[in-house]
Amino acid sequence: MCLAIPMQITEIKPDGMARVSAMGAERDIAIDLTPQAGVGDYVLVHAGFAIEVVDEQYAAETLDLIRDMSEMVDDPLFNREAALR
């Protein structure tokens, strides 16, 4: 399964690169596939590449879902390893 994370562009760098941020993490990514993206835009990041520009509402909703999933990992009902103990 592949997952793309919405991240906000905080800086455009030379050579088709950008600095992005989400949920306290920062990364440098390639924006060759989204040349229209600029500072402040949200992009879906997969394998170090921005693959699509998305709106702020979509980004916020997706990040909320990701946060919810991470909370489920701590829940024994959803954590197979904990359930087997």
LINPE-V188106 format. One record per residue. RES is the residue in one small letter. PSI is psi in whole degrees, -180 to 180 (none if undefined). OMEGA is omega in whole degrees, -180 to 180 (999 if undefined). NEAR is the number of other ideal C-beta (glycine too) atoms within 8 Angstrom. Layout:
RES;PSI;OMEGA;NEAR + RES;PSI;OMEGA;NEAR
//
This chain:
m;138;178;2 + c;148;180;4 + l;130;174;5 + a;134;-176;9 + i;130;175;11 + p;129;179;14 + m;151;-179;13 + q;134;178;11 + i;125;179;17 + t;-17;-178;9 + e;136;172;7 + i;129;-179;8 + k;170;178;8 + p;165;173;3 + d;37;175;4 + g;27;-179;6 + m;159;177;11 + a;156;173;15 + r;131;-179;11 + v;161;-177;15 + s;143;173;9 + a;137;174;11 + m;36;178;6 + g;-2;179;3 + a;143;175;6 + e;144;-179;6 + r;156;167;10 + d;131;-177;7 + i;164;175;13 + a;137;178;10 + i;23;179;15 + d;-34;-178;7 + l;-12;-180;8 + t;63;-176;11 + p;-18;179;7 + q;-12;-177;5 + a;143;179;11 + g;177;179;7 + v;132;-179;7 + g;-19;178;5 + d;154;173;9 + y;136;178;12 + v;150;172;18 + l;125;-177;10 + v;126;177;14 + h;126;176;10 + a;38;176;3 + g;7;180;7 + f;139;168;11 + a;121;-176;16 + i;-13;-180;10 + e;143;172;8 + v;133;-180;9 + v;161;180;10 + d;165;-175;6 + e;-39;-180;6 + q;-46;178;6 + y;-44;-180;10 + a;-46;-178;14 + a;-44;180;8 + e;-41;-180;8 + t;-43;178;11 + l;-35;175;12 + d;-43;178;8 + l;-40;179;8 + i;-42;177;10 + r;-43;179;9 + d;-41;179;8 + m;-40;-179;8 + s;-32;176;8 + e;-33;179;8 + m;-29;180;9 + v;-33;179;8 + d;-10;-180;6 + d;120;-178;8 + p;-28;179;6 + l;-33;-178;5 + f;-6;-177;7 + n;101;-175;11 + r;-44;-178;6 + e;-45;179;6 + a;-36;-179;7 + a;-26;-178;8 + l;-11;-179;5 + r;none;999;4
//
